[in-house]
Amino acid sequence: MKTLDELLEVTKELPEELQSEVRDFARFVRDTRVRRPAGKMKLDWRGALSDMRDEFTSVELQHAILEWRKKHACS
């Protein structure tokens, strides 16, 4: 790859401190801009609240979760 070779050549000409910054930036771009393939969804939580089925509806639980998130987001 010509582009990769050029990048390596330019990076080698930089002082060590700047080479470190280039590596950090490249990792940042990789971690924030490159899509990774999505893994298979885990459903190990499924059925965890089945014992509360007679006490709460799913909508009531959604409202309770929303309130819990609001309460704990500021902490």
Protein Blocks (a to p, Z undefined) as FASTA:
>chain_A
ZZlmmmmmmmmmpcfklmmmmmmmmmmmmmmmmccddddddfklgoklmmmmmmpcfklm
mmmmmmmmmmmmmZZ
